[in-house]
Amino acid sequence: MVCERSGAFSALEKPIKFINIEFKGVDTILMSFLSVGEPKMGIRVIPIFRKLDPTFTILDLSWVPVRTKKSDLPEGFSF
């Protein structure tokens, strides 16, 4: 889901690309956001973490498509 306007997540750049992460063998789905690329069903993603000035909140975790280059990551994020 792509959100052009938001209240609760106003700290994120717009548009916000919300994604649901499913883990094999786990009944819970993690809702997060995609930092690079466009969301689509079945896309394989890997986590990235804010390492520069972390907020120590869930916003320090994001996802990018598999094979994303380090140079394409948002500023402050790393694998």
N, CA, C and O atoms as a CHARMM CRD file, in Angstrom:
* protein
*
  316
    1    1 MET  N      0.84500  -1.15400   0.00000 PROA 1      0.00000
    2    1 MET  CA     0.00000   0.00000   0.00000 PROA 1      0.00000
    3    1 MET  C      0.90300   1.23300   0.00000 PROA 1      0.00000
    4    1 MET  O      1.85000   1.31800   0.78100 PROA 1      0.00000
    5    2 VAL  N      0.60600   2.16800  -0.86600 PROA 2      0.00000
    6    2 VAL  CA     1.35400   3.42100  -0.91900 PROA 2      0.00000
    7    2 VAL  C      0.47000   4.51500  -0.34500 PROA 2      0.00000
    8    2 VAL  O     -0.66700   4.70200  -0.77900 PROA 2      0.00000
    9    3 CYS  N      1.00000   5.23800   0.63500 PROA 3      0.00000
   10    3 CYS  CA     0.24300   6.26800   1.33900 PROA 3      0.00000
   11    3 CYS  C      0.87400   7.63400   1.06700 PROA 3      0.00000
   12    3 CYS  O      2.04400   7.85500   1.38100 PROA 3      0.00000
   13    4 GLU  N      0.10400   8.53900   0.48700 PROA 4      0.00000
   14    4 GLU  CA     0.59500   9.88200   0.19100 PROA 4      0.00000
   15    4 GLU  C      0.51700  10.80700   1.40000 PROA 4      0.00000
   16    4 GLU  O      1.29600  11.75400   1.50700 PROA 4      0.00000
   17    5 ARG  N     -0.42800  10.53500   2.32100 PROA 5      0.00000
   18    5 ARG  CA    -0.60700  11.35800   3.51700 PROA 5      0.00000
   19    5 ARG  C     -0.74900  10.43600   4.71400 PROA 5      0.00000
   20    5 ARG  O     -1.33800   9.36000   4.61300 PROA 5      0.00000
   21    6 SER  N     -0.20900  10.86000   5.84300 PROA 6      0.00000
   22    6 SER  CA    -0.28700  10.01000   7.02100 PROA 6      0.00000
   23    6 SER  C     -0.18600  10.86100   8.26700 PROA 6      0.00000
   24    6 SER  O      0.40700  11.94000   8.24900 PROA 6      0.00000
   25    7 GLY  N     -0.76600  10.37600   9.34300 PROA 7      0.00000
   26    7 GLY  CA    -0.68100  11.07700  10.61500 PROA 7      0.00000
   27    7 GLY  C      0.31300  10.40900  11.54700 PROA 7      0.00000
   28    7 GLY  O      1.29600  11.02600  11.95700 PROA 7      0.00000
   29    8 ALA  N      0.06200   9.14900  11.88300 PROA 8      0.00000
   30    8 ALA  CA     0.87400   8.44700  12.86800 PROA 8      0.00000
   31    8 ALA  C      2.32200   8.27000  12.41700 PROA 8      0.00000
   32    8 ALA  O      3.22800   8.25000  13.25100 PROA 8      0.00000
   33    9 PHE  N      2.54700   8.14500  11.13400 PROA 9      0.00000
   34    9 PHE  CA     3.90600   7.93000  10.62500 PROA 9      0.00000
   35    9 PHE  C      4.44400   9.17900   9.94600 PROA 9      0.00000
   36    9 PHE  O      5.16100   9.07700   8.95000 PROA 9      0.00000
   37   10 SER  N      4.11600  10.34300  10.46100 PROA 10     0.00000
   38   10 SER  CA     4.51800  11.59000   9.81500 PROA 10     0.00000
   39   10 SER  C      6.03300  11.78700   9.78800 PROA 10     0.00000
   40   10 SER  O      6.51700  12.67700   9.08900 PROA 10     0.00000
   41   11 ALA  N      6.79800  10.97400  10.53600 PROA 11     0.00000
   42   11 ALA  CA     8.25600  11.07900  10.52500 PROA 11     0.00000
   43   11 ALA  C      8.86200  10.48200   9.25600 PROA 11     0.00000
   44   11 ALA  O     10.04200  10.69700   8.98000 PROA 11     0.00000
   45   12 LEU  N      8.08100   9.74300   8.49100 PROA 12     0.00000
   46   12 LEU  CA     8.58900   9.10900   7.27100 PROA 12     0.00000
   47   12 LEU  C      8.35700  10.00500   6.06500 PROA 12     0.00000
   48   12 LEU  O      7.38000  10.75200   6.00500 PROA 12     0.00000
   49   13 GLU  N      9.27900   9.91800   5.10200 PROA 13     0.00000
   50   13 GLU  CA     9.11500  10.65700   3.85000 PROA 13     0.00000
   51   13 GLU  C      7.91800  10.13300   3.08700 PROA 13     0.00000
   52   13 GLU  O      7.64700   8.93200   3.09900 PROA 13     0.00000
   53   14 LYS  N      7.20800  11.01200   2.43300 PROA 14     0.00000
   54   14 LYS  CA     6.05000  10.62600   1.62400 PROA 14     0.00000
   55   14 LYS  C      6.49700  10.40300   0.18200 PROA 14     0.00000
   56   14 LYS  O      7.42900  11.08300  -0.24600 PROA 14     0.00000
   57   15 PRO  N      5.92300   9.53500  -0.56700 PROA 15     0.00000
   58   15 PRO  CA     4.91600   8.58200  -0.14300 PROA 15     0.00000
   59   15 PRO  C      5.53600   7.46900   0.69500 PROA 15     0.00000
   60   15 PRO  O      6.69500   7.09900   0.50700 PROA 15     0.00000
   61   16 ILE  N      4.73900   6.94600   1.62300 PROA 16     0.00000
   62   16 ILE  CA     5.17000   5.82300   2.45600 PROA 16     0.00000
   63   16 ILE  C      4.72500   4.53700   1.76200 PROA 16     0.00000
   64   16 ILE  O      3.55800   4.38200   1.40500 PROA 16     0.00000
   65   17 LYS  N      5.65600   3.63600   1.58200 PROA 17     0.00000
   66   17 LYS  CA     5.37500   2.36400   0.90500 PROA 17     0.00000
   67   17 LYS  C      5.27100   1.27000   1.95900 PROA 17     0.00000
   68   17 LYS  O      6.25400   0.59800   2.27300 PROA 17     0.00000
   69   18 PHE  N      4.07200   1.10200   2.49700 PROA 18     0.00000
   70   18 PHE  CA     3.84000   0.09200   3.52700 PROA 18     0.00000
   71   18 PHE  C      3.88100  -1.30700   2.91200 PROA 18     0.00000
   72   18 PHE  O      3.39200  -1.53200   1.80500 PROA 18     0.00000
   73   19 ILE  N      4.47700  -2.24300   3.65700 PROA 19     0.00000
   74   19 ILE  CA     4.51600  -3.63500   3.21300 PROA 19     0.00000
   75   19 ILE  C      4.24100  -4.54200   4.40400 PROA 19     0.00000
   76   19 ILE  O      4.49800  -4.17400   5.55000 PROA 19     0.00000
   77   20 ASN  N      3.72400  -5.71600   4.12600 PROA 20     0.00000
   78   20 ASN  CA     3.52800  -6.76000   5.13000 PROA 20     0.00000
   79   20 ASN  C      4.57400  -7.83200   4.88900 PROA 20     0.00000
   80   20 ASN  O      4.67900  -8.36900   3.78700 PROA 20     0.00000
   81   21 ILE  N      5.35200  -8.14400   5.92300 PROA 21     0.00000
   82   21 ILE  CA     6.41500  -9.13800   5.82400 PROA 21     0.00000
   83   21 ILE  C      5.91700 -10.44500   6.43100 PROA 21     0.00000
   84   21 ILE  O      5.49200 -10.48300   7.58600 PROA 21     0.00000
   85   22 GLU  N      5.97300 -11.51400   5.64000 PROA 22     0.00000
   86   22 GLU  CA     5.60200 -12.84200   6.12500 PROA 22     0.00000
   87   22 GLU  C      6.86800 -13.68200   6.28400 PROA 22     0.00000
   88   22 GLU  O      7.72800 -13.71000   5.40300 PROA 22     0.00000
   89   23 PHE  N      6.96400 -14.36100   7.41900 PROA 23     0.00000
   90   23 PHE  CA     8.08400 -15.25100   7.68500 PROA 23     0.00000
   91   23 PHE  C      7.57500 -16.68600   7.65200 PROA 23     0.00000
   92   23 PHE  O      6.57000 -17.01400   8.28200 PROA 23     0.00000
   93   24 LYS  N      8.27600 -17.53000   6.91600 PROA 24     0.00000
   94   24 LYS  CA     7.88500 -18.93400   6.81700 PROA 24     0.00000
   95   24 LYS  C      7.87000 -19.57000   8.20300 PROA 24     0.00000
   96   24 LYS  O      8.83200 -19.45000   8.96100 PROA 24     0.00000
   97   25 GLY  N      6.76400 -20.25100   8.52700 PROA 25     0.00000
   98   25 GLY  CA     6.64000 -20.93300   9.79900 PROA 25     0.00000
   99   25 GLY  C      6.22400 -20.04300  10.96200 PROA 25     0.00000
  100   25 GLY  O      6.16600 -20.50100  12.10300 PROA 25     0.00000
  101   26 VAL  N      5.93000 -18.75700  10.67700 PROA 26     0.00000
  102   26 VAL  CA     5.52500 -17.82000  11.72800 PROA 26     0.00000
  103   26 VAL  C      4.11700 -17.32800  11.41200 PROA 26     0.00000
  104   26 VAL  O      3.82400 -16.97100  10.27100 PROA 26     0.00000
  105   27 ASP  N      3.24300 -17.30900  12.42100 PROA 27     0.00000
  106   27 ASP  CA     1.85300 -16.91600  12.20400 PROA 27     0.00000
  107   27 ASP  C      1.63100 -15.40700  12.19400 PROA 27     0.00000
  108   27 ASP  O      0.56200 -14.95000  11.78800 PROA 27     0.00000
  109   28 THR  N      2.60300 -14.63200  12.62600 PROA 28     0.00000
  110   28 THR  CA     2.47100 -13.17500  12.70000 PROA 28     0.00000
  111   28 THR  C      3.00000 -12.52600  11.42500 PROA 28     0.00000
  112   28 THR  O      3.99500 -12.97400  10.85600 PROA 28     0.00000
  113   29 ILE  N      2.32900 -11.47300  10.98600 PROA 29     0.00000
  114   29 ILE  CA     2.78300 -10.68300   9.83700 PROA 29     0.00000
  115   29 ILE  C      3.29500  -9.34900  10.37000 PROA 29     0.00000
  116   29 ILE  O      2.60200  -8.68100  11.13700 PROA 29     0.00000
  117   30 LEU  N      4.50300  -8.95900   9.96900 PROA 30     0.00000
  118   30 LEU  CA     5.10600  -7.70000  10.39100 PROA 30     0.00000
  119   30 LEU  C      4.77400  -6.61500   9.37600 PROA 30     0.00000
  120   30 LEU  O      5.06200  -6.76500   8.18900 PROA 30     0.00000
  121   31 MET  N      4.17200  -5.52700   9.83600 PROA 31     0.00000
  122   31 MET  CA     3.91700  -4.39300   8.94800 PROA 31     0.00000
  123   31 MET  C      5.08800  -3.43100   9.08100 PROA 31     0.00000
  124   31 MET  O      5.48300  -3.07000  10.19000 PROA 31     0.00000
  125   32 SER  N      5.64000  -3.01900   7.94400 PROA 32     0.00000
  126   32 SER  CA     6.78800  -2.12500   7.94100 PROA 32     0.00000
  127   32 SER  C      6.71600  -1.26300   6.68800 PROA 32     0.00000
  128   32 SER  O      5.64300  -1.08000   6.11300 PROA 32     0.00000
  129   33 PHE  N      7.87000  -0.73300   6.26600 PROA 33     0.00000
  130   33 PHE  CA     7.88100   0.08000   5.05700 PROA 33     0.00000
  131   33 PHE  C      9.07700  -0.25900   4.18400 PROA 33     0.00000
  132   33 PHE  O     10.13100  -0.68000   4.66100 PROA 33     0.00000
  133   34 LEU  N      8.87700  -0.06000   2.89200 PROA 34     0.00000
  134   34 LEU  CA     9.89200  -0.33600   1.87700 PROA 34     0.00000
  135   34 LEU  C     10.62500   0.96500   1.57000 PROA 34     0.00000
  136   34 LEU  O      9.99300   1.96600   1.23200 PROA 34     0.00000
  137   35 SER  N     11.95700   0.96200   1.68500 PROA 35     0.00000
  138   35 SER  CA    12.73900   2.17500   1.46800 PROA 35     0.00000
  139   35 SER  C     13.18100   2.37300   0.02100 PROA 35     0.00000
  140   35 SER  O     13.41100   3.50300  -0.41000 PROA 35     0.00000
  141   36 VAL  N     13.30000   1.28500  -0.72500 PROA 36     0.00000
  142   36 VAL  CA    13.78800   1.35500  -2.10800 PROA 36     0.00000
  143   36 VAL  C     12.86400   0.52200  -2.97900 PROA 36     0.00000
  144   36 VAL  O     12.46000  -0.57100  -2.58200 PROA 36     0.00000
  145   37 GLY  N     12.52500   1.01900  -4.15400 PROA 37     0.00000
  146   37 GLY  CA    11.70200   0.26800  -5.08900 PROA 37     0.00000
  147   37 GLY  C     10.21900   0.44900  -4.84700 PROA 37     0.00000
  148   37 GLY  O      9.79800   1.27300  -4.03600 PROA 37     0.00000
  149   38 GLU  N      9.44100  -0.33300  -5.56200 PROA 38     0.00000
  150   38 GLU  CA     7.98100  -0.26400  -5.48100 PROA 38     0.00000
  151   38 GLU  C      7.43500  -1.55100  -4.87300 PROA 38     0.00000
  152   38 GLU  O      7.88200  -2.64400  -5.21900 PROA 38     0.00000
  153   39 PRO  N      6.46900  -1.42100  -3.96500 PROA 39     0.00000
  154   39 PRO  CA     5.89100  -2.62500  -3.36500 PROA 39     0.00000
  155   39 PRO  C      5.06000  -3.41500  -4.37400 PROA 39     0.00000
  156   39 PRO  O      4.34000  -2.83900  -5.18900 PROA 39     0.00000
  157   40 LYS  N      5.16900  -4.73400  -4.30600 PROA 40     0.00000
  158   40 LYS  CA     4.34100  -5.62200  -5.12300 PROA 40     0.00000
  159   40 LYS  C      4.25800  -6.97200  -4.43800 PROA 40     0.00000
  160   40 LYS  O      5.12600  -7.33600  -3.64500 PROA 40     0.00000
  161   41 MET  N      3.22000  -7.69900  -4.75000 PROA 41     0.00000
  162   41 MET  CA     2.99800  -9.01700  -4.13400 PROA 41     0.00000
  163   41 MET  C      4.15700  -9.96100  -4.46000 PROA 41     0.00000
  164   41 MET  O      4.60600 -10.04200  -5.60400 PROA 41     0.00000
  165   42 GLY  N      4.63000 -10.67000  -3.44000 PROA 42     0.00000
  166   42 GLY  CA     5.63900 -11.69500  -3.64900 PROA 42     0.00000
  167   42 GLY  C      7.07200 -11.21900  -3.74300 PROA 42     0.00000
  168   42 GLY  O      7.97600 -12.03500  -3.92200 PROA 42     0.00000
  169   43 ILE  N      7.30800  -9.92300  -3.63000 PROA 43     0.00000
  170   43 ILE  CA     8.67800  -9.41400  -3.72800 PROA 43     0.00000
  171   43 ILE  C      9.50200  -9.93700  -2.54400 PROA 43     0.00000
  172   43 ILE  O      9.02100  -9.95700  -1.41100 PROA 43     0.00000
  173   44 ARG  N     10.72500 -10.35400  -2.80800 PROA 44     0.00000
  174   44 ARG  CA    11.61500 -10.82200  -1.74200 PROA 44     0.00000
  175   44 ARG  C     12.40300  -9.62300  -1.24000 PROA 44     0.00000
  176   44 ARG  O     12.99100  -8.88000  -2.02600 PROA 44     0.00000
  177   45 VAL  N     12.40800  -9.44100   0.08100 PROA 45     0.00000
  178   45 VAL  CA    13.05000  -8.27500   0.67800 PROA 45     0.00000
  179   45 VAL  C     14.02600  -8.69500   1.77400 PROA 45     0.00000
  180   45 VAL  O     13.96100  -9.80800   2.29400 PROA 45     0.00000
  181   46 ILE  N     14.93400  -7.77100   2.11200 PROA 46     0.00000
  182   46 ILE  CA    15.86600  -7.96900   3.21800 PROA 46     0.00000
  183   46 ILE  C     15.82300  -6.72700   4.10500 PROA 46     0.00000
  184   46 ILE  O     15.52800  -5.63100   3.62900 PROA 46     0.00000
  185   47 PRO  N     16.11900  -6.90000   5.39900 PROA 47     0.00000
  186   47 PRO  CA    16.04200  -5.75400   6.30900 PROA 47     0.00000
  187   47 PRO  C     17.25800  -4.83800   6.19500 PROA 47     0.00000
  188   47 PRO  O     18.36600  -5.26900   5.87600 PROA 47     0.00000
  189   48 ILE  N     17.00800  -3.57100   6.46600 PROA 48     0.00000
  190   48 ILE  CA    18.09500  -2.60000   6.63400 PROA 48     0.00000
  191   48 ILE  C     17.83000  -1.88200   7.96400 PROA 48     0.00000
  192   48 ILE  O     16.70100  -1.83700   8.45200 PROA 48     0.00000
  193   49 PHE  N     18.89600  -1.32800   8.52900 PROA 49     0.00000
  194   49 PHE  CA    18.80100  -0.73100   9.86000 PROA 49     0.00000
  195   49 PHE  C     19.42200   0.66100   9.86100 PROA 49     0.00000
  196   49 PHE  O     20.46700   0.88900   9.25100 PROA 49     0.00000
  197   50 ARG  N     18.76000   1.59100  10.55800 PROA 50     0.00000
  198   50 ARG  CA    19.31800   2.94900  10.69800 PROA 50     0.00000
  199   50 ARG  C     20.46200   2.85600  11.70500 PROA 50     0.00000
  200   50 ARG  O     20.24100   2.57300  12.88300 PROA 50     0.00000
  201   51 LYS  N     21.68300   3.09500  11.23400 PROA 51     0.00000
  202   51 LYS  CA    22.85100   3.01400  12.10500 PROA 51     0.00000
  203   51 LYS  C     23.41900   4.39200  12.42300 PROA 51     0.00000
  204   51 LYS  O     24.19300   4.54200  13.36900 PROA 51     0.00000
  205   52 LEU  N     23.04100   5.39700  11.64100 PROA 52     0.00000
  206   52 LEU  CA    23.46700   6.76600  11.88400 PROA 52     0.00000
  207   52 LEU  C     22.31600   7.50000  12.57500 PROA 52     0.00000
  208   52 LEU  O     21.23800   7.64200  11.99900 PROA 52     0.00000
  209   53 ASP  N     22.53600   7.95400  13.77700 PROA 53     0.00000
  210   53 ASP  CA    21.51400   8.64700  14.56900 PROA 53     0.00000
  211   53 ASP  C     20.22600   7.83200  14.69800 PROA 53     0.00000
  212   53 ASP  O     19.15800   8.30700  14.31200 PROA 53     0.00000
  213   54 PRO  N     20.31300   6.62500  15.22900 PROA 54     0.00000
  214   54 PRO  CA    19.09800   5.80800  15.37700 PROA 54     0.00000
  215   54 PRO  C     18.10400   6.46800  16.34100 PROA 54     0.00000
  216   54 PRO  O     18.48600   7.20500  17.25000 PROA 54     0.00000
  217   55 THR  N     16.83600   6.18100  16.11600 PROA 55     0.00000
  218   55 THR  CA    15.77600   6.71600  16.97300 PROA 55     0.00000
  219   55 THR  C     15.41200   5.72500  18.07700 PROA 55     0.00000
  220   55 THR  O     14.68500   6.06700  19.01100 PROA 55     0.00000
  221   56 PHE  N     15.92000   4.49700  17.96700 PROA 56     0.00000
  222   56 PHE  CA    15.61800   3.41500  18.90500 PROA 56     0.00000
  223   56 PHE  C     14.11900   3.11400  18.92700 PROA 56     0.00000
  224   56 PHE  O     13.54300   2.79400  19.96700 PROA 56     0.00000
  225   57 THR  N     13.50500   3.22800  17.74300 PROA 57     0.00000
  226   57 THR  CA    12.10200   2.87900  17.54700 PROA 57     0.00000
  227   57 THR  C     12.00700   1.93000  16.35900 PROA 57     0.00000
  228   57 THR  O     13.01500   1.60800  15.73100 PROA 57     0.00000
  229   58 ILE  N     10.79800   1.48900  16.05800 PROA 58     0.00000
  230   58 ILE  CA    10.57500   0.59500  14.91500 PROA 58     0.00000
  231   58 ILE  C     10.95000   1.27900  13.59700 PROA 58     0.00000
  232   58 ILE  O     11.14700   0.60200  12.58800 PROA 58     0.00000
  233   59 LEU  N     11.05100   2.60700  13.59500 PROA 59     0.00000
  234   59 LEU  CA    11.41400   3.32700  12.37000 PROA 59     0.00000
  235   59 LEU  C     12.87800   3.12600  11.98000 PROA 59     0.00000
  236   59 LEU  O     13.28800   3.51900  10.88800 PROA 59     0.00000
  237   60 ASP  N     13.66500   2.51700  12.86500 PROA 60     0.00000
  238   60 ASP  CA    15.06200   2.20200  12.53300 PROA 60     0.00000
  239   60 ASP  C     15.17300   0.93200  11.69800 PROA 60     0.00000
  240   60 ASP  O     16.26700   0.57400  11.26000 PROA 60     0.00000
  241   61 LEU  N     14.06100   0.25100  11.47500 PROA 61     0.00000
  242   61 LEU  CA    14.01300  -0.96100  10.65700 PROA 61     0.00000
  243   61 LEU  C     13.20900  -0.67100   9.39600 PROA 61     0.00000
  244   61 LEU  O     12.09100  -0.15900   9.46400 PROA 61     0.00000
  245   62 SER  N     13.78200  -1.00000   8.25700 PROA 62     0.00000
  246   62 SER  CA    13.07700  -0.87200   6.98400 PROA 62     0.00000
  247   62 SER  C     13.47600  -2.06800   6.12600 PROA 62     0.00000
  248   62 SER  O     14.23800  -2.93000   6.56300 PROA 62     0.00000
  249   63 TRP  N     12.96100  -2.11100   4.91800 PROA 63     0.00000
  250   63 TRP  CA    13.19600  -3.24800   4.02400 PROA 63     0.00000
  251   63 TRP  C     13.50500  -2.74800   2.62100 PROA 63     0.00000
  252   63 TRP  O     13.02700  -1.69300   2.20300 PROA 63     0.00000
  253   64 VAL  N     14.30400  -3.51200   1.90800 PROA 64     0.00000
  254   64 VAL  CA    14.62900  -3.23000   0.50600 PROA 64     0.00000
  255   64 VAL  C     14.57200  -4.53800  -0.27700 PROA 64     0.00000
  256   64 VAL  O     14.74400  -5.61000   0.30400 PROA 64     0.00000
  257   65 PRO  N     14.33400  -4.46600  -1.58300 PROA 65     0.00000
  258   65 PRO  CA    14.35000  -5.69500  -2.37500 PROA 65     0.00000
  259   65 PRO  C     15.71400  -6.38900  -2.31800 PROA 65     0.00000
  260   65 PRO  O     16.75400  -5.73900  -2.21300 PROA 65     0.00000
  261   66 VAL  N     15.68500  -7.70900  -2.38900 PROA 66     0.00000
  262   66 VAL  CA    16.92300  -8.48400  -2.46900 PROA 66     0.00000
  263   66 VAL  C     17.74100  -7.94800  -3.64600 PROA 66     0.00000
  264   66 VAL  O     17.17700  -7.56600  -4.67100 PROA 66     0.00000
  265   67 ARG  N     19.04100  -7.91900  -3.50400 PROA 67     0.00000
  266   67 ARG  CA    19.98900  -7.44100  -4.50500 PROA 67     0.00000
  267   67 ARG  C     20.05900  -5.91700  -4.60900 PROA 67     0.00000
  268   67 ARG  O     20.63400  -5.39400  -5.56400 PROA 67     0.00000
  269   68 THR  N     19.48900  -5.20100  -3.65000 PROA 68     0.00000
  270   68 THR  CA    19.65500  -3.74300  -3.61800 PROA 68     0.00000
  271   68 THR  C     21.10300  -3.44200  -3.25600 PROA 68     0.00000
  272   68 THR  O     21.65700  -4.06300  -2.34800 PROA 68     0.00000
  273   69 LYS  N     21.71700  -2.50100  -3.95300 PROA 69     0.00000
  274   69 LYS  CA    23.10300  -2.13100  -3.68700 PROA 69     0.00000
  275   69 LYS  C     23.18300  -1.23300  -2.45200 PROA 69     0.00000
  276   69 LYS  O     22.26200  -0.46400  -2.17500 PROA 69     0.00000
  277   70 LYS  N     24.27500  -1.33600  -1.72100 PROA 70     0.00000
  278   70 LYS  CA    24.48200  -0.50700  -0.53500 PROA 70     0.00000
  279   70 LYS  C     24.40900   0.97300  -0.89300 PROA 70     0.00000
  280   70 LYS  O     23.91100   1.77900  -0.10600 PROA 70     0.00000
  281   71 SER  N     24.89800   1.32900  -2.06000 PROA 71     0.00000
  282   71 SER  CA    24.88800   2.73400  -2.48800 PROA 71     0.00000
  283   71 SER  C     23.47000   3.26400  -2.73600 PROA 71     0.00000
  284   71 SER  O     23.27200   4.47700  -2.80700 PROA 71     0.00000
  285   72 ASP  N     22.48600   2.37300  -2.86800 PROA 72     0.00000
  286   72 ASP  CA    21.09600   2.78400  -3.10000 PROA 72     0.00000
  287   72 ASP  C     20.29000   2.92900  -1.81200 PROA 72     0.00000
  288   72 ASP  O     19.12900   3.33800  -1.84800 PROA 72     0.00000
  289   73 LEU  N     20.89700   2.59500  -0.67600 PROA 73     0.00000
  290   73 LEU  CA    20.18400   2.67700   0.59800 PROA 73     0.00000
  291   73 LEU  C     19.99300   4.13400   1.02100 PROA 73     0.00000
  292   73 LEU  O     20.79600   4.99600   0.66500 PROA 73     0.00000
  293   74 PRO  N     18.93400   4.40400   1.77700 PROA 74     0.00000
  294   74 PRO  CA    18.74000   5.76200   2.30100 PROA 74     0.00000
  295   74 PRO  C     19.90700   6.14100   3.21200 PROA 74     0.00000
  296   74 PRO  O     20.54500   5.27500   3.81000 PROA 74     0.00000
  297   75 GLU  N     20.17400   7.42200   3.30900 PROA 75     0.00000
  298   75 GLU  CA    21.25700   7.91400   4.15100 PROA 75     0.00000
  299   75 GLU  C     21.05000   7.46400   5.59400 PROA 75     0.00000
  300   75 GLU  O     19.95600   7.58400   6.14600 PROA 75     0.00000
  301   76 GLY  N     22.10800   6.95000   6.19000 PROA 76     0.00000
  302   76 GLY  CA    22.07300   6.51200   7.57900 PROA 76     0.00000
  303   76 GLY  C     21.70600   5.05200   7.76600 PROA 76     0.00000
  304   76 GLY  O     21.83700   4.52300   8.87000 PROA 76     0.00000
  305   77 PHE  N     21.24200   4.37800   6.69700 PROA 77     0.00000
  306   77 PHE  CA    20.84100   2.96900   6.79200 PROA 77     0.00000
  307   77 PHE  C     21.94300   2.06400   6.24200 PROA 77     0.00000
  308   77 PHE  O     22.72000   2.46200   5.37400 PROA 77     0.00000
  309   78 SER  N     21.99000   0.84700   6.76400 PROA 78     0.00000
  310   78 SER  CA    22.96500  -0.13700   6.31400 PROA 78     0.00000
  311   78 SER  C     22.37300  -1.53700   6.49000 PROA 78     0.00000
  312   78 SER  O     21.38100  -1.72100   7.19500 PROA 78     0.00000
  313   79 PHE  N     22.99800  -2.51500   5.83800 PROA 79     0.00000
  314   79 PHE  CA    22.56100  -3.91300   5.98200 PROA 79     0.00000
  315   79 PHE  C     22.97400  -4.43900   7.32700 PROA 79     0.00000
  316   79 PHE  O     22.70200  -5.59600   7.64800 PROA 79     0.00000
